[in-house]
């Protein structure tokens, strides 16, 4: 799920963005922060092109012609099922969410920074749960944590995973992409769906991208010509 932040105060915007990015890593959420800006038009510019339902953290008073509630109303024209959370100093403005019928998930008051992060966390976890329920029929992504950011790689673009020579590291091999990341192969298997098979003690293959299996050489040839080893025992499992 994509996250958008619109807050005109730079310090507060940086705080919200920092909270979001920390929580994505801490809670292992399948989310990414697309933009953090003080300009509502920039949000709308991206939303017009990005039709996937997102999570929006919006200030109410943006010190421009369009306030946060009006912005939310515009966003819903492009993403009717998106999630909207207002973070504001103006508690008296909450009634406007009903006036504009924007169906806000939460209305967080800027009076306590630790409470703000707690509420942001609750919203993100709830959205992650709801979105995953709605997303069952859609193409899934594998989220790779690299230093302080998270990269989304569509399952369909993954060829195989390999145990790296470096301790507690794995390598994702895909079409025109190779990423090393922290992890262990036994834990990785619990996060993947049924299209992935552990074909070797050090390899996990995406069955959807297999072209053929050469049993006499104990190898799998994948789309694009990539080669992945397979153990004798797992070769039988793969045939089934």
C-alpha positions as CSV (number, residue, x, y, z in Angstrom):
1,X,0.0,0.0,0.0
2,X,1.2,3.5,-0.9
3,X,1.3,6.2,1.8
4,X,0.9,9.9,1.1
5,X,1.6,12.8,3.6
6,X,0.4,16.3,3.1
7,X,1.5,18.7,5.9
8,X,2.6,22.3,5.4
9,X,4.7,22.6,8.5
10,X,8.1,21.2,7.5
11,X,9.1,20.0,11.0
12,X,5.8,18.3,11.6
13,X,5.9,16.8,8.1
14,X,9.4,15.3,8.7
15,X,8.2,13.9,12.1
16,X,5.2,12.2,10.4
17,X,7.3,10.8,7.6
18,X,9.9,9.5,10.1
19,X,7.1,7.8,12.1
20,X,5.7,6.2,9.0
21,X,9.1,4.9,7.8
22,X,10.1,3.6,11.2
23,X,6.8,1.8,11.6
24,X,7.0,0.1,8.2
25,X,10.3,-1.5,9.3
26,X,9.3,-2.1,12.9
27,X,6.0,-3.8,12.1
28,X,7.2,-5.3,8.8
29,X,4.2,-3.7,7.0
30,X,3.8,-4.1,3.2
31,X,3.7,-0.3,2.7
32,X,5.9,2.4,1.2
33,X,5.8,6.2,1.6
34,X,5.3,7.7,-1.9
35,X,5.5,11.4,-1.0
36,X,5.6,13.9,1.8
37,X,4.7,17.4,0.8
38,X,3.0,20.6,1.9
39,X,1.3,21.2,-1.5
40,X,-2.1,19.5,-2.0
41,X,-1.8,19.8,-5.8
42,X,1.3,17.6,-5.7
43,X,-0.7,14.9,-4.0
44,X,-3.5,15.2,-6.6
45,X,-1.0,15.1,-9.4
46,X,0.3,11.7,-8.2
47,X,-3.1,10.3,-7.3
48,X,-4.4,11.0,-10.8
49,X,-1.8,8.6,-12.2
50,X,-1.8,6.1,-9.2
51,X,-5.1,4.3,-9.0
52,X,-4.2,1.8,-6.3
53,X,-6.0,2.6,-3.0
54,X,-3.6,4.4,-0.7
55,X,-3.4,5.7,2.9
56,X,-3.3,9.5,3.3
57,X,-2.1,11.4,6.3
58,X,-3.4,15.0,5.8
59,X,-3.2,18.2,7.8
60,X,-6.5,20.1,7.9
61,X,-5.1,23.7,7.6
62,X,-2.6,23.6,4.7
63,X,-2.3,27.5,4.5
64,X,-3.4,27.5,0.9
65,X,-6.6,27.7,-1.1
66,X,-7.4,24.0,-0.5
67,X,-7.6,22.6,3.0
68,X,-7.0,19.0,3.9
69,X,-10.7,18.1,4.1
70,X,-11.2,19.5,0.6
71,X,-8.1,17.6,-0.6
72,X,-9.5,14.4,0.8
73,X,-12.8,15.0,-1.1
74,X,-10.8,15.4,-4.3
75,X,-8.7,12.3,-3.6
76,X,-11.8,10.2,-3.2
77,X,-12.8,11.0,-6.8
78,X,-9.7,9.0,-7.9
79,X,-9.5,6.5,-5.1
80,X,-12.9,6.0,-3.6
81,X,-11.8,3.2,-1.3
82,X,-8.7,4.9,0.1
83,X,-8.0,5.5,3.8
84,X,-7.8,9.0,5.1
85,X,-6.4,10.1,8.4
86,X,-6.3,13.8,9.5
87,X,-3.5,15.0,11.8
88,X,-4.3,18.6,12.9
89,X,-4.2,21.2,15.7
90,X,-7.8,22.1,14.9
91,X,-10.1,19.7,16.8
92,X,-13.1,22.0,16.1
93,X,-12.7,21.1,12.4
94,X,-13.7,17.4,12.9
95,X,-17.3,18.2,12.0
96,X,-16.3,19.1,8.5
97,X,-15.3,15.5,7.8
98,X,-19.0,14.7,8.0
99,X,-20.0,17.8,6.0
100,X,-17.7,16.7,3.1
101,X,-18.5,13.0,3.7
102,X,-14.8,12.0,3.4
103,X,-15.2,9.1,5.9
104,X,-12.0,9.7,7.8
105,X,-10.4,6.7,9.5
106,X,-9.1,8.8,12.4
107,X,-8.7,12.5,13.5
108,X,-5.5,12.8,15.3
109,X,-4.8,16.0,17.4
110,X,-1.3,17.4,17.5
111,X,-0.9,17.6,21.2
112,X,1.4,14.8,22.1
113,X,4.1,13.4,19.8
114,X,4.2,9.9,21.4
115,X,0.4,9.7,21.2
116,X,0.6,10.8,17.5
117,X,3.0,8.0,16.6
118,X,0.8,5.5,18.5
119,X,-2.3,6.5,16.6
120,X,-0.4,6.5,13.3
121,X,0.7,3.0,14.1
122,X,-2.8,1.8,14.8
123,X,-4.1,3.3,11.6
124,X,-1.3,1.7,9.5
125,X,-1.8,-1.7,11.1
126,X,-5.5,-1.6,10.5
127,X,-5.1,-0.5,6.9
128,X,-2.5,-3.2,6.3
129,X,-5.0,-5.8,7.6
130,X,-7.9,-4.5,5.6
131,X,-5.9,-4.0,2.4
132,X,-4.5,-7.6,2.6
133,X,-8.1,-8.9,2.9
134,X,-9.2,-6.9,-0.2
135,X,-6.0,-7.7,-2.1
136,X,-6.3,-11.5,-2.3
137,X,-7.1,-11.5,-6.0
138,X,-4.5,-9.0,-7.0
139,X,-0.8,-9.5,-7.9
140,X,1.3,-9.6,-4.8
141,X,4.6,-8.0,-4.1
142,X,7.6,-9.1,-2.1
143,X,9.0,-6.3,0.1
144,X,12.7,-6.1,0.5
145,X,14.2,-4.1,3.3
146,X,17.3,-2.3,2.2
147,X,19.0,-0.2,4.8
148,X,16.4,2.5,5.7
149,X,13.9,1.9,2.9
150,X,11.6,-0.8,1.5
151,X,11.5,-1.9,-2.1
152,X,8.5,-3.7,-3.6
153,X,9.2,-6.5,-6.2
154,X,6.2,-8.1,-7.9
155,X,6.1,-11.9,-7.3
156,X,5.7,-12.4,-11.0
157,X,9.1,-10.7,-11.6
158,X,11.0,-13.0,-9.2
159,X,12.9,-16.0,-10.6
160,X,14.4,-17.5,-7.5
161,X,16.0,-16.7,-4.1
162,X,19.5,-17.9,-3.1
163,X,21.4,-18.1,0.1
164,X,24.3,-15.6,0.0
165,X,27.9,-16.4,0.9
166,X,27.6,-13.6,3.4
167,X,26.2,-14.6,6.8
168,X,22.4,-14.3,7.3
169,X,22.0,-12.8,3.8
170,X,19.8,-13.9,0.9
171,X,19.8,-12.8,-2.8
172,X,16.6,-12.2,-4.8
173,X,17.1,-12.9,-8.5
174,X,14.5,-11.5,-10.9
175,X,14.2,-10.2,-14.4
176,X,16.9,-7.5,-14.7
177,X,17.2,-7.3,-10.9
178,X,19.4,-8.7,-8.2
179,X,19.1,-7.7,-4.5
180,X,20.9,-8.9,-1.5
181,X,19.0,-8.5,1.8
182,X,19.1,-9.8,5.4
183,X,17.2,-13.0,6.2
184,X,17.2,-16.7,6.5
185,X,15.8,-19.1,3.9
186,X,13.6,-21.0,6.4
187,X,12.0,-17.8,7.6
188,X,11.5,-16.6,4.0
189,X,9.5,-19.7,3.1
190,X,6.8,-18.7,5.6
191,X,6.3,-15.3,3.9
192,X,5.8,-16.6,0.4
193,X,2.8,-18.1,-1.3
194,X,2.3,-21.4,-2.9
195,X,3.9,-20.5,-6.2
196,X,7.3,-20.7,-4.5
197,X,9.1,-24.0,-3.8
198,X,12.2,-24.7,-1.8
199,X,14.0,-26.7,-4.5
200,X,17.3,-27.0,-2.7
201,X,18.6,-26.3,0.8
202,X,20.0,-23.0,-0.5
203,X,17.4,-22.1,-3.1
204,X,13.7,-21.2,-3.5
205,X,12.3,-21.1,-7.0
206,X,9.2,-19.4,-8.5
207,X,7.3,-22.3,-10.2
208,X,5.5,-19.9,-12.4
209,X,8.7,-18.9,-14.1
210,X,10.0,-22.4,-14.8
211,X,10.6,-23.3,-18.4
212,X,11.9,-26.8,-17.9
213,X,13.6,-29.2,-15.5
214,X,16.7,-31.1,-16.6
215,X,16.8,-34.0,-14.2
216,X,20.0,-35.6,-15.4
217,X,21.8,-32.4,-14.4
218,X,19.6,-31.5,-11.4
219,X,18.9,-28.0,-12.7
220,X,15.9,-25.8,-13.4
221,X,15.9,-23.6,-16.4
222,X,13.9,-20.4,-15.9
223,X,12.4,-17.9,-18.2
224,X,15.1,-15.7,-19.7
225,X,17.7,-18.5,-19.4
226,X,18.5,-18.3,-15.7
227,X,19.6,-21.6,-14.1
228,X,18.8,-22.8,-10.5
229,X,19.9,-26.1,-8.9
230,X,17.4,-28.6,-7.6
231,X,18.0,-31.5,-5.2
232,X,17.1,-35.1,-6.2
233,X,14.4,-35.2,-3.4
234,X,12.8,-31.9,-4.3
235,X,12.9,-32.8,-8.0
236,X,10.2,-35.5,-7.2
237,X,8.2,-32.9,-5.2
238,X,8.4,-30.5,-8.1
239,X,7.1,-33.1,-10.5
240,X,4.0,-33.7,-8.3
